[in-house]
Amino acid sequence: MRQRLFKVSFSAFLVIMIIGCSVKYMAGHAKVASNVSGRELPIYSVDTPEKKAALTFDAAWGNESTQKLLDILAKYKVHATFFMTGGWVEKYPEDVKAILAAGHDLGNHSETHPNMSQLSESEQEAEIMGVHDKVKKLTGYDMQLFRAPYGEYNDTVIRTAVKCGYYAIQWDVDSLDWKDYGEQNIIDTVLDNKSLQNGSIILCHNGAKYTEDALEKVITGLQERGYKIVPVSELIYKEDYHMDASGRQIKSR
């Protein structure tokens, strides 16, 4: 009997999430043209004549470094993008508010951090809208940027994100901070990266061991190279664009 009730309750939850997702899509929050040669792609980088790049932080587990990261970002007057899971939002609501109050983007990193490509479309919608609704209730903020956990996606994941009113965001520069190789490795991996270019999106993690130690030199190194660091919301094009095969977003003429 309990198992039957659970199945009914979970099915009702999925229906609610799907309806919410459909309503948000119909409201026209985002129109993403992401198909390249029949394949759906997230935005890895942005084609821009301006020398600017975006710093992003995935927040799924730890929270020991969040305030230190915010302090460093504030010191250099840099705004970034934080992609958060539903579990992280539940566990650290005051930090979510602090990130938003400091002027940073709040991004969607799914409800439970699964491999989204292994889920059904309805389960994908539930993952996206679960954390969306939590952040909306907590802060009043409507997130529009989605990053798939582990960077794993397929065509359905990207289409589902778009349907839910989101721009799907990947990265073209991985700091590799999650490998815990040390402060200098993070700095060198970002600043000497062959993919670093105008419109780059840089992946970091708020809970990695050495990220807070490396961040200041990453910021100053980017600035010394002439880059303006902006949040993803200020980097990407919101309309009239197409994608190339590498996931680079290009403004349509």
Summary of the structure (lengths in Angstrom):
residues: 253
radius of gyration: 18.0
end to end distance: 60.1
largest distance: 64.5
contacts: 838
relative contact order: 0.22
helix: 45%
strand: 18%
